Amino acid sequence: MDCKIGVVGLGVMGGNLALNMERHGFPVAGYDLDAGKMRAFLDGPAAGRHIVGVDSPGALMAALEKPRRVLMMVPAGAPVDGAIAHLKPHMEPGDILIDGGNSWFLDTERRNRELTGERFNFVGMGVSGGEEGALWGPSIMPGGQREAYEALAPILRAIAAKADDGQPCVEYMGPGGAGHYVKMVHNGIEYADMQLIAETYDLLRRGLGLSAPELHGVFAAWNTGGRKSYLLEITAAIFAKIDPDTGQPLVDLILDEAAQKGTGKWTSQNALDVGAPIPTIDAAVESRIISALKGERTAASAALAGPPATYSGNRQRLIDAAGDALHASKITAYAQGLALLRLASDEYKYQLKPGEIARIWRAGCIIRAALLGDIMAAFERDPNLVNLMLAPALRDAIGRCQASWRFVVQTAVELGIPVPASSASLAYYDAYRSARLPANLTQAQRDYFGAHTYRRIDKPGVCHTKWE
């Protein structure tokens, strides 16, 4: 029997997606340039399953039903172009290539144009959920030709995560690089959420001296009801993990240098291109960069003075306020990401639907959270909602948290504990709700030194002043 889909790249993600597809009734042909890796996969987790291994692109195409569907799970960048060049001579018009990695969306645009010109279909597909999600159900964000998506849809709907209402967490995002763009912004929000949680942890650990077991209890208590999320869940679990070698909490033994693969940075860079303010995401990216300056920070800690990082007020008040501040900041992070998607959709003609995006993020992906149900409902009520903070339910949630939010940021500043993402979130909220900002002075300065002109509030037209 012909295989329904081919998977090129049988690493953890590719292998687990292959197992997921086979489990749902779709026979798979697997191919990897590393014959040893392919053999280990076929003799290991794929043994006894409807997964066949092939040793060449030609054999891969011969094993697939037409039009051929080939999922590439290779590292972003040059390896994707190399895989396309390796496979393309053995393909026929109408065949579908799918890039399931974290590719830069403009690379996906280019590949889509080139392959379309040769009468192939190309799908750039964001996949979120890590290795467990790949195996048991990820959130999937495909973009490219609509007809290519429809040819893939039965497989993608079967393997995708299912939300509580049973809906699969996959939907067509739009043409060209839309799928990879949405995944990029997903990752930007992920950076922000992780940084907000880290700052909250730092405040409670340094400011209150909470131990890992105490932090486990706090974060587990927060991970309930409308605030429940995957990242809160795993954070609570992390605090409970004991290192078997030392008997100490493992989190306390991990070096404080955060790595990154680039998708958060891409989000910040592109937001500048399309004119979207995303200060919480930017702060999260910058925090990872400054964390990498470990040697400099260690030296500076002995040279630069600051206040004692010990809170002397009511402990429970700060703990409760920190939970509220985290929730309010999280709402603004989603608001920034979705506002970026709205502006980018206009810029790149993607016709993105924020409500649909929120729907497919409800399960499977790293930023899955109960909050996404409220976000989905907000866009169902108003598809033209320009900013999530204006939705009544979320506006009211921020209102309930606002006093705590300000207290937490103020307390962290007084203690000298950095909270760049939390404070950026609050500043974003305050700037967005301000009918008048000090940009009038900025415009006056620009006109003073560069004759850049300005507009007045009391009459139309463009003005310039001789300031001296």
KOLLUM-221768 format. One record per residue (C-alpha): x, y, z; chain. Coordinates in nm, 3 decimals. Layout:
% KOLLUM-221768
[[X,Y,Z],'A'];
...
***
This chain:
% KOLLUM-221768
[[0.000,0.000,0.000],'A'];
[[0.129,0.347,-0.086],'A'];
[[0.232,0.558,0.212],'A'];
[[0.020,0.867,0.280],'A'];
[[0.309,1.097,0.371],'A'];
[[0.687,1.105,0.380],'A'];
[[0.896,1.244,0.667],'A'];
[[1.246,1.369,0.591],'A'];
[[1.454,1.407,0.906],'A'];
[[1.394,1.143,1.171],'A'];
[[1.525,1.326,1.474],'A'];
[[1.311,1.364,1.785],'A'];
[[1.050,1.593,1.629],'A'];
[[1.037,1.424,1.289],'A'];
[[1.030,1.077,1.440],'A'];
[[0.756,1.163,1.688],'A'];
[[0.541,1.324,1.420],'A'];
[[0.584,1.012,1.208],'A'];
[[0.471,0.795,1.501],'A'];
[[0.175,1.028,1.561],'A'];
[[0.064,1.006,1.198],'A'];
[[0.101,0.629,1.184],'A'];
[[-0.096,0.590,1.507],'A'];
[[-0.384,0.776,1.342],'A'];
[[-0.393,0.546,1.042],'A'];
[[-0.158,0.720,0.797],'A'];
[[0.130,0.495,0.680],'A'];
[[0.460,0.684,0.669],'A'];
[[0.774,0.661,0.456],'A'];
[[1.076,0.784,0.652],'A'];
[[1.404,0.914,0.513],'A'];
[[1.715,1.056,0.676],'A'];
[[2.059,1.127,0.534],'A'];
[[2.198,0.969,0.852],'A'];
[[2.136,0.600,0.784],'A'];
[[2.226,0.512,1.142],'A'];
[[1.965,0.748,1.282],'A'];
[[1.701,0.608,1.047],'A'];
[[1.787,0.249,1.137],'A'];
[[1.772,0.327,1.510],'A'];
[[1.428,0.480,1.462],'A'];
[[1.296,0.191,1.250],'A'];
[[1.433,-0.074,1.484],'A'];
[[1.325,0.118,1.793],'A'];
[[1.002,0.319,1.835],'A'];
[[0.883,0.250,1.477],'A'];
[[0.926,-0.128,1.496],'A'];
[[0.611,-0.314,1.403],'A'];
[[0.438,-0.003,1.273],'A'];
[[0.329,0.100,0.924],'A'];
[[0.646,0.307,0.880],'A'];
[[0.890,0.211,0.606],'A'];
[[1.243,0.337,0.568],'A'];
[[1.385,0.441,0.231],'A'];
[[1.743,0.512,0.132],'A'];
[[1.708,0.778,-0.139],'A'];
[[1.480,1.060,-0.256],'A'];
[[1.375,0.850,-0.554],'A'];
[[1.274,0.562,-0.329],'A'];
[[1.087,0.806,-0.107],'A'];
[[0.878,0.937,-0.395],'A'];
[[0.813,0.584,-0.522],'A'];
[[0.673,0.488,-0.180],'A'];
[[0.420,0.774,-0.168],'A'];
[[0.074,0.808,-0.313],'A'];
[[0.015,1.103,-0.548],'A'];
[[0.012,1.394,-0.507],'A'];
[[0.307,1.327,-0.283],'A'];
[[0.314,1.488,0.059],'A'];
[[0.662,1.526,0.209],'A'];
[[0.721,1.677,0.553],'A'];
[[1.075,1.811,0.607],'A'];
[[1.186,1.823,0.971],'A'];
[[1.533,1.971,0.931],'A'];
[[1.702,2.272,1.095],'A'];
[[1.599,2.616,0.966],'A'];
[[1.811,2.806,0.716],'A'];
[[2.046,2.647,0.463],'A'];
[[1.949,2.287,0.557],'A'];
[[1.593,2.353,0.432],'A'];
[[1.718,2.480,0.098],'A'];
[[1.952,2.181,0.081],'A'];
[[1.668,1.939,0.150],'A'];
[[1.452,2.100,-0.119],'A'];
[[1.734,2.077,-0.374],'A'];
[[1.789,1.713,-0.275],'A'];
[[1.421,1.617,-0.315],'A'];
[[1.298,1.835,-0.600],'A'];
[[1.452,1.644,-0.895],'A'];
[[1.245,1.341,-0.794],'A'];
[[0.914,1.527,-0.755],'A'];
[[0.633,1.596,-1.000],'A'];
[[0.411,1.902,-1.049],'A'];
[[0.141,1.915,-0.786],'A'];
[[0.351,1.744,-0.518],'A'];
[[0.357,1.912,-0.177],'A'];
[[0.665,1.995,0.029],'A'];
[[0.609,2.095,0.392],'A'];
[[0.867,2.272,0.607],'A'];
[[0.780,2.189,0.969],'A'];
[[1.074,2.369,1.128],'A'];
[[1.108,2.720,1.273],'A'];
[[1.199,2.891,0.947],'A'];
[[1.222,3.268,0.899],'A'];
[[0.893,3.357,0.733],'A'];
[[1.056,3.556,0.451],'A'];
[[1.261,3.248,0.361],'A'];
[[0.931,3.062,0.343],'A'];
[[0.790,3.335,0.116],'A'];
[[1.089,3.296,-0.115],'A'];
[[1.067,2.917,-0.125],'A'];
[[0.695,2.931,-0.190],'A'];
[[0.744,3.165,-0.488],'A'];
[[1.026,2.957,-0.634],'A'];
[[0.846,2.624,-0.600],'A'];
[[0.516,2.766,-0.722],'A'];
[[0.700,2.880,-1.035],'A'];
[[0.797,2.517,-1.092],'A'];
[[0.438,2.400,-1.027],'A'];
[[0.507,2.248,-0.686],'A'];
[[0.319,2.334,-0.367],'A'];
[[0.502,2.453,-0.057],'A'];
[[0.363,2.474,0.297],'A'];
[[0.544,2.653,0.577],'A'];
[[0.406,2.493,0.891],'A'];
[[0.462,2.605,1.248],'A'];
[[0.452,2.318,1.497],'A'];
[[0.442,2.386,1.872],'A'];
[[0.443,2.147,2.163],'A'];
[[0.793,2.008,2.181],'A'];
[[0.869,1.640,2.152],'A'];
[[0.569,1.531,2.360],'A'];
[[0.338,1.748,2.154],'A'];
[[0.478,1.607,1.831],'A'];
[[0.402,1.256,1.954],'A'];
[[0.064,1.307,2.117],'A'];
[[-0.076,1.622,1.957],'A'];
[[0.082,1.959,1.876],'A'];
[[-0.068,2.291,1.781],'A'];
[[-0.015,2.327,1.405],'A'];
[[-0.001,2.652,1.206],'A'];
[[0.020,2.583,0.829],'A'];
[[0.046,2.846,0.558],'A'];
[[0.094,2.835,0.181],'A'];
[[-0.140,2.738,-0.100],'A'];
[[-0.491,2.676,0.026],'A'];
[[-0.528,2.368,-0.193],'A'];
[[-0.209,2.223,-0.046],'A'];
[[-0.348,2.268,0.303],'A'];
[[-0.673,2.096,0.205],'A'];
[[-0.473,1.799,0.078],'A'];
[[-0.294,1.780,0.414],'A'];
[[-0.591,1.866,0.636],'A'];
[[-0.713,1.509,0.709],'A'];
[[-0.371,1.416,0.844],'A'];
[[-0.314,1.742,1.031],'A'];
[[-0.656,1.739,1.195],'A'];
[[-0.603,1.383,1.309],'A'];
[[-0.262,1.440,1.468],'A'];
[[-0.324,1.785,1.617],'A'];
[[-0.396,1.841,1.985],'A'];
[[-0.763,1.854,2.075],'A'];
[[-0.899,2.136,2.290],'A'];
[[-1.149,2.067,2.569],'A'];
[[-1.437,2.112,2.323],'A'];
[[-1.285,1.847,2.094],'A'];
[[-1.175,2.087,1.820],'A'];
[[-0.836,2.009,1.660],'A'];
[[-0.572,2.275,1.716],'A'];
[[-0.490,2.331,1.351],'A'];
[[-0.620,2.574,1.093],'A'];
[[-0.507,2.728,0.765],'A'];
[[-0.329,3.052,0.852],'A'];
[[-0.293,3.215,0.512],'A'];
[[-0.076,3.232,0.199],'A'];
[[0.303,3.235,0.167],'A'];
[[0.483,3.253,0.498],'A'];
[[0.174,3.309,0.713],'A'];
[[0.212,2.985,0.906],'A'];
[[0.571,3.048,1.001],'A'];
[[0.489,3.410,1.083],'A'];
[[0.221,3.302,1.331],'A'];
[[0.460,3.048,1.485],'A'];
[[0.725,3.319,1.518],'A'];
[[0.485,3.543,1.710],'A'];
[[0.373,3.245,1.919],'A'];
[[0.737,3.204,2.020],'A'];
[[0.767,3.575,2.096],'A'];
[[0.473,3.550,2.336],'A'];
[[0.635,3.237,2.479],'A'];
[[0.954,3.434,2.550],'A'];
[[0.750,3.703,2.724],'A'];
[[0.549,3.461,2.936],'A'];
[[0.861,3.273,3.045],'A'];
[[1.039,3.596,3.138],'A'];
[[0.740,3.724,3.337],'A'];
[[0.733,3.398,3.532],'A'];
[[1.109,3.416,3.589],'A'];
[[1.085,3.771,3.721],'A'];
[[0.805,3.671,3.957],'A'];
[[1.016,3.380,4.082],'A'];
[[1.314,3.610,4.133],'A'];
[[1.111,3.858,4.336],'A'];
[[0.972,3.586,4.563],'A'];
[[1.303,3.404,4.595],'A'];
[[1.530,3.704,4.656],'A'];
[[1.279,3.943,4.804],'A'];
[[1.099,3.700,5.034],'A'];
[[1.353,3.419,5.054],'A'];
[[1.100,3.155,4.953],'A'];
[[1.246,2.807,4.920],'A'];
[[1.189,2.582,4.620],'A'];
[[0.920,2.379,4.804],'A'];
[[0.744,2.702,4.902],'A'];
[[0.765,2.828,4.544],'A'];
[[0.619,2.497,4.426],'A'];
[[0.318,2.556,4.648],'A'];
[[0.271,2.915,4.532],'A'];
[[0.290,2.840,4.160],'A'];
[[0.074,2.527,4.191],'A'];
[[-0.191,2.735,4.370],'A'];
[[-0.181,2.996,4.093],'A'];
[[-0.222,2.731,3.823],'A'];
[[-0.598,2.701,3.866],'A'];
[[-0.916,2.831,3.706],'A'];
[[-0.885,3.117,3.462],'A'];
[[-0.510,3.151,3.527],'A'];
[[-0.420,2.789,3.450],'A'];
[[-0.146,2.748,3.191],'A'];
[[0.111,2.497,3.074],'A'];
[[0.403,2.722,3.168],'A'];
[[0.273,2.770,3.523],'A'];
[[0.219,2.395,3.547],'A'];
[[0.575,2.305,3.450],'A'];
[[0.718,2.586,3.665],'A'];
[[0.551,2.437,3.973],'A'];
[[0.686,2.094,3.874],'A'];
[[1.038,2.233,3.828],'A'];
[[1.046,2.363,4.187],'A'];
[[0.958,2.015,4.314],'A'];
[[1.244,1.839,4.132],'A'];
[[1.532,1.727,4.356],'A'];
[[1.881,1.667,4.217],'A'];
[[1.968,1.302,4.291],'A'];
[[2.341,1.377,4.324],'A'];
[[2.317,1.652,4.585],'A'];
[[1.969,1.626,4.735],'A'];
[[1.916,1.994,4.658],'A'];
[[1.640,2.148,4.444],'A'];
[[1.763,2.111,4.088],'A'];
[[1.655,2.464,3.989],'A'];
[[1.908,2.607,4.236],'A'];
[[2.192,2.425,4.060],'A'];
[[2.118,2.543,3.705],'A'];
[[2.343,2.815,3.561],'A'];
[[2.158,3.144,3.508],'A'];
[[2.236,3.183,3.137],'A'];
[[1.930,3.150,2.910],'A'];
[[1.983,3.025,2.556],'A'];
[[1.773,3.117,2.253],'A'];
[[1.728,2.993,1.899],'A'];
[[1.632,3.322,1.738],'A'];
[[1.254,3.323,1.697],'A'];
[[1.203,3.573,1.979],'A'];
[[1.467,3.801,1.829],'A'];
[[1.297,3.771,1.489],'A'];
[[0.969,3.878,1.648],'A'];
[[1.128,4.192,1.791],'A'];
[[1.307,4.275,1.467],'A'];
[[0.996,4.232,1.253],'A'];
[[0.779,4.428,1.494],'A'];
[[1.005,4.727,1.431],'A'];
[[0.961,4.674,1.056],'A'];
[[0.579,4.677,1.073],'A'];
[[0.556,4.944,1.345],'A'];
[[0.410,4.733,1.626],'A'];
[[0.505,4.807,1.989],'A'];
[[0.584,4.482,2.175],'A'];
[[0.787,4.601,2.475],'A'];
[[0.724,4.291,2.690],'A'];
[[0.856,4.059,2.420],'A'];
[[1.148,4.293,2.355],'A'];
[[1.234,4.294,2.726],'A'];
[[1.225,3.914,2.732],'A'];
[[1.466,3.891,2.439],'A'];
[[1.699,4.147,2.595],'A'];
[[1.686,3.964,2.929],'A'];
[[1.815,3.647,2.766],'A'];
[[2.095,3.847,2.607],'A'];
[[2.199,4.009,2.936],'A'];
[[2.180,3.671,3.111],'A'];
[[2.455,3.554,2.877],'A'];
[[2.690,3.818,3.020],'A'];
[[2.752,3.596,3.322],'A'];
[[3.116,3.693,3.370],'A'];
[[3.045,4.064,3.346],'A'];
[[2.748,4.037,3.581],'A'];
[[2.950,3.846,3.839],'A'];
[[3.221,4.113,3.835],'A'];
[[2.967,4.395,3.843],'A'];
[[2.790,4.243,4.143],'A'];
[[3.101,4.316,4.349],'A'];
[[3.150,4.667,4.209],'A'];
[[2.803,4.819,4.171],'A'];
[[2.592,4.901,4.476],'A'];
[[2.219,4.859,4.518],'A'];
[[1.960,4.836,4.796],'A'];
[[1.920,4.525,5.012],'A'];
[[1.697,4.281,4.819],'A'];
[[1.495,4.183,5.125],'A'];
[[1.126,4.267,5.163],'A'];
[[1.018,4.357,5.516],'A'];
[[0.645,4.401,5.461],'A'];
[[0.357,4.155,5.473],'A'];
[[0.472,3.838,5.296],'A'];
[[0.132,3.712,5.190],'A'];
[[0.039,4.050,5.048],'A'];
[[0.339,4.041,4.815],'A'];
[[0.275,3.678,4.715],'A'];
[[-0.088,3.749,4.629],'A'];
[[0.004,4.070,4.447],'A'];
[[0.272,3.889,4.248],'A'];
[[0.010,3.645,4.115],'A'];
[[-0.213,3.935,4.009],'A'];
[[0.077,4.120,3.847],'A'];
[[0.182,3.811,3.657],'A'];
[[-0.171,3.766,3.522],'A'];
[[-0.205,4.130,3.414],'A'];
[[0.136,4.127,3.248],'A'];
[[0.050,3.805,3.068],'A'];
[[-0.263,3.966,2.922],'A'];
[[-0.057,4.257,2.788],'A'];
[[0.196,4.015,2.634],'A'];
[[-0.083,3.841,2.442],'A'];
[[-0.227,4.180,2.350],'A'];
[[0.106,4.289,2.202],'A'];
[[0.151,3.965,2.007],'A'];
[[-0.200,3.970,1.862],'A'];
[[-0.172,4.339,1.773],'A'];
[[0.151,4.255,1.589],'A'];
[[-0.034,3.981,1.398],'A'];
[[-0.304,4.230,1.299],'A'];
[[-0.054,4.482,1.161],'A'];
[[0.156,4.214,0.990],'A'];
[[-0.156,4.066,0.831],'A'];
[[-0.218,4.400,0.660],'A'];
[[0.148,4.442,0.568],'A'];
[[0.190,4.096,0.414],'A'];
[[-0.170,4.037,0.298],'A'];
[[-0.207,3.726,0.514],'A'];
[[-0.572,3.779,0.620],'A'];
[[-0.497,3.635,0.963],'A'];
[[-0.788,3.569,1.196],'A'];
[[-0.684,3.632,1.559],'A'];
[[-0.979,3.438,1.698],'A'];
[[-0.882,3.130,1.495],'A'];
[[-0.522,3.165,1.607],'A'];
[[-0.628,3.182,1.973],'A'];
[[-0.846,2.875,1.915],'A'];
[[-0.560,2.659,1.789],'A'];
[[-0.330,2.774,2.070],'A'];
[[-0.565,2.639,2.338],'A'];
[[-0.400,2.295,2.346],'A'];
[[-0.076,2.133,2.234],'A'];
[[0.141,2.445,2.222],'A'];
[[0.375,2.588,2.484],'A'];
[[0.163,2.899,2.550],'A'];
[[-0.161,2.707,2.597],'A'];
[[-0.359,2.863,2.877],'A'];
[[-0.714,2.906,3.004],'A'];
[[-0.677,3.273,2.908],'A'];
[[-0.696,3.174,2.541],'A'];
[[-1.062,3.083,2.583],'A'];
[[-1.133,3.443,2.686],'A'];
[[-0.921,3.571,2.397],'A'];
[[-1.105,3.353,2.146],'A'];
[[-1.440,3.472,2.283],'A'];
[[-1.329,3.836,2.263],'A'];
[[-1.255,3.807,1.890],'A'];
[[-1.576,3.614,1.829],'A'];
[[-1.767,3.909,1.976],'A'];
[[-1.562,4.165,1.785],'A'];
[[-1.352,4.031,1.493],'A'];
[[-1.217,4.386,1.440],'A'];
[[-1.089,4.427,1.796],'A'];
[[-0.773,4.636,1.763],'A'];
[[-0.624,4.555,2.103],'A'];
[[-0.703,4.274,2.342],'A'];
[[-0.692,4.507,2.643],'A'];
[[-1.011,4.674,2.514],'A'];
[[-1.216,4.352,2.535],'A'];
[[-1.448,4.393,2.836],'A'];
[[-1.353,4.069,3.012],'A'];
[[-0.980,4.130,2.979],'A'];
[[-1.007,4.502,3.052],'A'];
[[-1.188,4.413,3.375],'A'];
[[-0.930,4.147,3.463],'A'];
[[-0.652,4.403,3.432],'A'];
[[-0.858,4.646,3.638],'A'];
[[-0.889,4.394,3.921],'A'];
[[-0.513,4.334,3.914],'A'];
[[-0.394,4.688,3.855],'A'];
[[-0.322,4.799,4.213],'A'];
[[-0.129,4.477,4.280],'A'];
[[0.057,4.515,3.951],'A'];
[[0.179,4.863,4.043],'A'];
[[0.269,4.750,4.395],'A'];
[[0.480,4.461,4.265],'A'];
[[0.673,4.670,4.012],'A'];
[[0.729,4.943,4.272],'A'];
[[0.846,4.689,4.529],'A'];
[[1.087,4.523,4.286],'A'];
[[1.239,4.861,4.196],'A'];
[[1.280,4.949,4.564],'A'];
[[1.453,4.615,4.627],'A'];
[[1.679,4.647,4.321],'A'];
[[1.539,4.327,4.167],'A'];
[[1.513,4.366,3.788],'A'];
[[1.167,4.317,3.639],'A'];
[[1.214,4.447,3.282],'A'];
[[0.924,4.255,3.127],'A'];
[[0.681,4.323,3.410],'A'];
[[0.759,4.695,3.413],'A'];
[[0.747,4.709,3.032],'A'];
[[0.403,4.548,3.045],'A'];
[[0.277,4.809,3.288],'A'];
[[0.434,5.092,3.085],'A'];
[[0.268,4.956,2.770],'A'];
[[-0.069,4.957,2.947],'A'];
[[-0.018,5.311,3.076],'A'];
[[0.102,5.439,2.739],'A'];
[[-0.186,5.277,2.551],'A'];
[[-0.445,5.429,2.785],'A'];
[[-0.290,5.780,2.760],'A'];
[[-0.480,6.019,2.535],'A'];
[[-0.174,6.244,2.530],'A'];
[[0.190,6.137,2.538],'A'];
[[0.505,6.355,2.545],'A'];
[[0.573,6.297,2.174],'A'];
[[0.485,6.663,2.119],'A'];
[[0.818,6.753,2.281],'A'];
[[0.994,6.491,2.068],'A'];
[[0.848,6.650,1.756],'A'];
[[0.958,6.995,1.872],'A'];
[[1.312,6.863,1.925],'A'];
[[1.317,6.702,1.580],'A'];
[[1.204,7.025,1.421],'A'];
[[1.458,7.226,1.624],'A'];
[[1.767,7.028,1.520],'A'];
[[1.660,6.892,1.183],'A'];
[[1.367,7.098,1.050],'A'];
[[1.160,6.779,1.040],'A'];
[[0.833,6.976,1.085],'A'];
[[0.538,6.895,1.309],'A'];
[[0.159,6.916,1.315],'A'];
[[-0.045,7.130,1.553],'A'];
[[-0.354,7.038,1.755],'A'];
[[-0.534,7.366,1.678],'A'];
[[-0.505,7.392,1.299],'A'];
[[-0.436,7.167,0.998],'A'];
[[-0.120,7.140,0.793],'A'];
[[0.250,7.085,0.849],'A'];
[[0.447,7.344,1.044],'A'];
[[0.810,7.442,1.092],'A'];
[[0.944,7.693,1.344],'A'];
[[1.264,7.898,1.353],'A'];
[[1.354,7.812,1.712],'A'];
[[1.642,8.061,1.750],'A'];
***
